[in-house]
Amino acid sequence: MQAYSAQYRDELLQRVIPFWLEHSIDREYGGFLTSLDRDGTVFDTDKWVWLQGREVWTFATMYKQVEKRQEWLDAALHGAEFLRRFGHDESGAYYFGLTRQGQPLVQPYNIFSDCFAAMGYGALAAVLPDSEYGPLAKSLLEAIIARRDNPKGKYLKQVPGTRPVKTFALPMILSNLALELEGVMGRDYVNKLVKDLAVQILGSYYRPDLGCILEQIGADGSFVDSFEGRLISPGHTNESMWFLMDIGERLGDRALIRKAADIVIQTMERGWDREYGGIFYFMDIKGKYPLQLEADQKLWWVHLESLVACAKGYRLTKDKKLAVWFEILQKYVWDHFRDETYPEWYGYLNRRGEVLFPFKGGKWKGCFHVPRAFFQIWKTLEAV
């Protein structure tokens, strides 16, 4: 598997990062333009705040961990300044959407805007430890932790009390965000937080009787037999498991690593489309019908995060099942998601693996999952 390391390094440095550097930076109004067509042409100028934070993180991380290229640091600072000026309301909550000029467009209903702003600021603080970005990241994480039992606040759509639930997305994101912010939060704080999150994820959201991570559970940890309660997301599960592997490696917890690796294997066996190949986006744990009409689509991030999970799991456990799944995924993603004509990768395929939308970025796809996955696989397989 080491032979793949250079393949991902070269794709990252020669075709992915240059694409975003050339086409995404809004030199007129600040921040990043992420709605980019197949060739990088801008087709919409609204700015999605969580993608702004993610792109700041990407360029700052490239500068810190790959090479100190000034153009990468300049790009990260360019995005962070836009976020700092326009990204949040008077209370400090980060909007979901802005106009190109930075005017508020979509209310701060989604705490993931805050999470990825913190992640971007934290990556810059690692590069510029005496800057304002460290305190910004620290205050944001503290606010997120304070809100985690009711992250949507007044924007919650459900009627309170009728069917109280807890969602997997926030503890999953926090298990990675906490590690990213060690430089501003301190090692002891982060160690305690990630230990608690690992216990919460495996003790509440993982159901051994069902062999899966549930996207929603009852407030008391119970199974909720509804559309939302039966929902599983194989990509979400696999992404969270490589976060737990990172935590396990950090803490020297071999049992946590082994458990996360086993869950990845379970998830691949359940989520793989035996007819057409690829991993389903959403599934119903009882084999019924997810509400999401896109459930059988094949998405870029689902497959790339699963590749990272298989690579890390194999490096840490040497379980040959993970090597086999890596090889299967490797062939699928390079055959279906890579654009042979233009840089960057497709994001959306139909169930048969045909390109559904050829654009390279939009409201949900930006400069994050592709470069992060390629970087992770490159460095993971170097060490196998």
C-alpha positions in Angstrom: 0.0 0.0 0.0 3.0 2.3 0.4 3.0 2.7 -3.4 -0.2 4.7 -3.3 1.4 7.4 -1.0 3.1 9.2 -3.9 0.0 9.0 -6.0 -2.1 10.9 -3.5 0.8 13.4 -2.8 1.1 14.2 -6.5 -2.6 14.5 -7.0 -2.9 16.8 -4.1 0.0 19.1 -4.9 -0.3 19.1 -8.7 -4.0 19.1 -9.4 -6.1 19.8 -6.3 -4.5 22.6 -4.4 -3.6 24.6 -7.5 -7.2 24.4 -8.7 -8.5 26.1 -5.6 -5.6 28.6 -5.4 -6.3 29.7 -9.0 -10.1 29.8 -9.1 -11.4 30.2 -5.5 -9.9 33.3 -4.1 -12.2 36.3 -4.4 -9.6 39.1 -4.8 -12.4 41.8 -5.1 -14.5 41.2 -2.0 -12.4 38.8 0.1 -13.0 35.3 1.1 -13.5 32.3 -1.2 -15.8 31.5 -4.1 -16.7 27.9 -3.9 -19.4 27.4 -6.6 -16.9 26.4 -9.3 -17.8 24.5 -12.5 -15.8 21.6 -13.9 -13.1 23.9 -15.3 -13.1 26.3 -12.3 -15.5 28.9 -13.8 -17.5 30.6 -11.1 -21.2 29.9 -11.5 -22.6 31.4 -8.2 -21.1 33.9 -5.9 -22.9 33.3 -2.6 -20.5 32.3 0.2 -21.2 29.5 2.6 -19.5 30.2 5.9 -18.6 26.7 6.8 -16.7 26.3 3.5 -14.9 29.6 4.2 -13.6 28.1 7.5 -12.7 24.8 5.8 -10.6 26.5 3.1 -8.8 28.6 5.7 -7.9 25.4 7.5 -6.8 23.7 4.3 -4.3 26.4 3.2 -3.0 27.0 6.8 -2.5 23.3 7.2 -0.7 22.9 3.9 1.6 25.8 5.0 2.2 24.3 8.4 2.6 20.6 7.5 3.7 20.4 3.9 5.7 23.4 2.9 6.0 27.0 3.9 4.7 28.5 0.6 3.8 32.1 1.1 0.9 31.9 -1.4 -0.7 29.2 0.9 -0.4 31.4 4.0 -1.6 34.4 2.1 -4.7 32.5 1.0 -5.5 31.3 4.6 -5.1 34.9 5.9 -7.3 36.2 3.1 -10.1 33.9 4.0 -9.7 34.3 7.8 -10.0 38.1 7.5 -13.2 37.8 5.6 -14.6 35.4 8.2 -13.5 37.7 11.1 -15.1 40.8 9.5 -18.4 39.3 8.1 -18.9 35.8 9.3 -20.8 36.3 12.5 -23.7 38.2 14.1 -23.4 40.6 17.1 -23.6 37.6 19.5 -20.7 35.9 17.9 -22.7 33.1 16.2 -21.6 32.4 12.7 -24.0 32.8 9.8 -24.6 29.9 7.4 -24.6 32.0 4.2 -23.4 35.4 3.0 -23.6 37.4 -0.2 -20.4 37.8 -2.2 -19.8 41.1 -0.5 -20.3 39.6 3.0 -23.8 40.7 3.8 -25.8 38.2 6.0 -27.9 35.8 3.8 -28.7 32.8 5.9 -29.2 32.9 9.7 -26.7 31.2 12.1 -28.9 28.2 12.4 -26.1 25.6 11.9 -23.4 25.3 14.5 -21.0 23.7 12.0 -20.3 27.2 10.6 -18.9 28.0 14.1 -17.0 24.6 14.2 -15.2 25.2 10.9 -14.5 28.9 11.6 -12.8 27.6 14.9 -10.9 25.0 12.9 -9.7 27.5 10.4 -8.6 30.0 13.1 -6.9 27.2 15.0 -4.9 26.1 12.0 -3.7 29.7 11.5 -2.9 30.0 15.2 -0.6 27.0 14.8 1.3 29.0 12.2 1.1 32.4 13.9 0.9 31.6 17.6 1.0 35.3 18.7 -1.9 36.4 16.4 -5.5 37.0 17.2 -6.5 33.7 15.8 -5.7 31.6 18.8 -8.0 33.6 21.2 -10.7 33.6 18.4 -10.5 29.8 18.1 -10.5 29.3 21.9 -13.6 31.5 22.5 -15.4 29.8 19.6 -14.8 26.3 20.9 -15.9 27.3 24.4 -19.1 28.7 23.0 -19.7 25.5 20.9 -19.3 23.3 24.0 -21.7 25.6 25.9 -24.3 25.1 23.2 -23.8 21.4 22.4 -27.0 20.2 24.2 -29.0 22.6 22.1 -26.9 23.6 19.2 -29.6 25.1 17.0 -31.1 27.2 19.8 -34.0 29.3 18.6 -33.6 27.8 15.1 -34.7 24.3 16.2 -37.5 23.1 13.9 -38.9 20.4 16.1 -41.4 21.1 18.8 -39.5 20.7 22.1 -40.4 17.8 24.3 -42.4 15.7 21.9 -39.6 13.5 20.7 -36.3 14.7 22.2 -33.3 13.4 20.4 -29.5 13.8 20.2 -27.7 13.9 16.9 -24.4 12.3 16.1 -23.0 15.1 14.0 -21.8 17.4 16.7 -19.9 14.9 19.0 -18.4 13.5 15.8 -17.1 16.9 14.6 -15.9 17.8 18.1 -13.8 14.6 18.3 -11.7 16.0 15.4 -12.0 19.7 16.2 -10.7 19.2 19.7 -7.5 17.6 18.3 -7.1 20.4 15.8 -7.2 23.0 18.6 -4.7 21.5 21.1 -2.4 24.4 20.5 -4.9 26.9 21.8 -6.8 24.8 24.4 -3.9 22.8 25.9 -3.1 19.1 26.0 -4.9 18.3 29.3 -8.2 20.0 28.2 -8.1 18.2 24.8 -7.3 14.8 26.3 -10.2 15.0 28.7 -12.6 16.2 26.0 -11.7 13.6 23.5 -11.9 10.8 26.1 -15.4 11.9 27.0 -16.4 12.1 23.3 -15.1 8.6 22.5 -17.1 7.2 25.4 -20.2 9.1 24.2 -19.8 8.0 20.6 -19.2 4.3 21.3 -21.4 4.1 24.4 -24.5 5.9 23.0 -24.5 6.2 19.2 -22.9 2.9 18.4 -25.4 0.1 18.8 -23.6 -3.4 19.0 -27.0 -5.1 18.5 -27.5 -3.3 15.2 -23.8 -3.1 14.2 -23.9 0.5 13.3 -23.6 4.2 14.4 -27.1 5.8 14.5 -27.4 9.4 13.3 -30.0 10.2 16.0 -30.9 8.6 19.3 -33.4 9.5 22.0 -32.3 11.9 24.7 -32.1 9.0 27.0 -29.9 7.0 24.5 -32.8 4.8 23.3 -33.5 3.7 19.7 -36.1 5.9 18.1 -38.1 4.0 15.5 -38.7 6.8 13.0 -37.2 7.9 9.7 -34.6 9.9 11.6 -33.9 7.3 14.2 -33.4 4.5 11.7 -31.0 6.6 9.6 -27.4 5.6 9.1 -24.7 7.3 7.1 -21.8 5.0 6.2 -19.6 7.9 5.2 -20.2 9.7 8.5 -19.5 6.6 10.4 -16.2 5.9 8.7 -15.1 9.5 9.0 -15.8 9.4 12.7 -13.9 6.2 13.1 -10.7 7.6 11.8 -11.1 10.4 14.2 -11.4 7.8 17.0 -8.3 6.1 15.7 -6.4 9.3 16.0 -7.7 9.7 19.5 -6.7 6.1 20.3 -3.3 6.6 18.9 -2.9 9.8 20.9 -4.0 8.1 24.1 -2.2 4.8 23.6 -5.6 3.1 23.7 -5.3 0.0 21.5 -8.8 -1.2 22.4 -10.3 2.0 21.0 -8.3 1.7 17.8 -9.4 -1.9 17.4 -13.0 -1.1 18.0 -13.0 1.8 15.5 -11.3 -0.5 12.9 -14.0 -3.2 13.5 -16.8 -0.7 13.0 -15.2 0.4 9.7 -15.2 -3.2 8.5 -18.9 -3.6 9.5 -19.8 -0.3 7.8 -18.1 -1.2 4.6 -19.8 -4.6 4.5 -23.2 -3.1 5.1 -22.8 0.1 3.0 -21.2 -1.3 -0.2 -23.5 -1.4 -3.2 -23.1 -5.0 -4.3 -24.8 -4.3 -7.7 -23.1 -1.2 -8.9 -20.2 -0.6 -6.5 -19.6 2.4 -4.3 -21.0 3.2 -0.9 -24.6 4.3 -0.3 -25.0 7.8 1.0 -27.8 7.0 3.4 -29.5 3.8 4.6 -32.3 2.7 6.8 -31.2 0.3 9.5 -34.3 -1.8 9.0 -33.8 -1.9 5.3 -36.8 0.5 4.6 -36.8 3.8 2.8 -34.7 6.8 3.9 -36.4 10.2 3.6 -33.4 11.5 1.6 -34.1 11.0 -2.2 -30.3 11.2 -2.8 -29.8 8.1 -0.5 -28.4 5.9 -3.3 -26.1 8.5 -4.8 -22.4 8.0 -4.6 -20.7 11.1 -3.0 -17.1 12.1 -3.0 -16.6 12.7 0.7 -18.2 9.4 1.7 -15.7 7.4 -0.4 -12.7 9.5 0.5 -13.3 9.5 4.2 -13.8 5.7 4.0 -10.4 5.4 2.2 -8.8 7.4 5.0 -10.4 5.1 7.6 -9.3 2.0 5.8 -5.7 3.3 5.4 -5.4 4.4 9.1 -7.1 1.2 10.3 -4.7 -1.0 8.3 -1.6 1.0 9.5 -2.6 0.7 13.1 -4.0 -2.9 13.2 -2.5 -4.6 10.1 -6.0 -6.2 9.6 -6.0 -7.5 6.0 -9.7 -6.9 5.7 -9.0 -3.2 5.8 -6.3 -3.5 3.1 -8.8 -5.4 0.9 -11.4 -2.7 1.3 -8.8 0.0 0.7 -8.0 -1.6 -2.7 -11.7 -1.9 -3.6 -12.3 1.7 -2.8 -9.0 2.8 -4.5 -10.1 1.4 -7.8 -13.7 2.8 -7.5 -12.7 6.4 -6.6 -10.0 6.7 -9.3 -12.2 5.1 -11.9 -15.3 7.3 -11.1 -14.5 10.5 -9.3 -11.3 11.7 -10.9 -11.8 14.1 -13.8 -9.2 13.2 -16.4 -9.6 16.5 -18.3 -9.7 19.2 -15.6 -8.1 19.3 -12.1 -10.0 18.5 -8.8 -12.6 15.7 -8.5 -16.2 15.2 -9.2 -18.5 15.2 -6.2 -21.7 13.5 -7.2 -22.4 10.3 -9.0 -25.7 8.4 -9.5 -26.1 4.9 -8.2 -24.5 3.4 -11.3 -21.4 5.5 -10.8 -22.1 8.0 -13.6 -21.3 11.7 -13.1 -24.5 13.3 -12.0 -23.2 16.9 -11.6 -19.8 17.8 -13.1 -19.1 20.9 -11.0 -16.2 20.9 -8.6 -17.6 23.0 -5.8 -20.9 24.5 -4.6 -22.8 24.9 -1.3 -21.6 21.6 0.2 -18.4 20.7 -1.7 -15.5 23.0 -1.2 -11.7 22.9 -0.6 -11.7 20.4 2.2 -12.6 16.7 1.9 -10.6 16.1 -1.2 -7.4 17.8 -0.1 -7.7 16.6 3.5 -8.3 13.0 2.5 -5.4 13.1 0.0 -3.1 14.5 2.6 -4.2 12.0 5.2 -3.7 9.0 2.9 -0.4 10.3 1.7 1.0 10.6 5.2 -0.7 7.4 6.5 0.6 5.2 3.7 4.1 6.6 4.0 4.2 5.1 7.5 2.8 1.6 6.6 
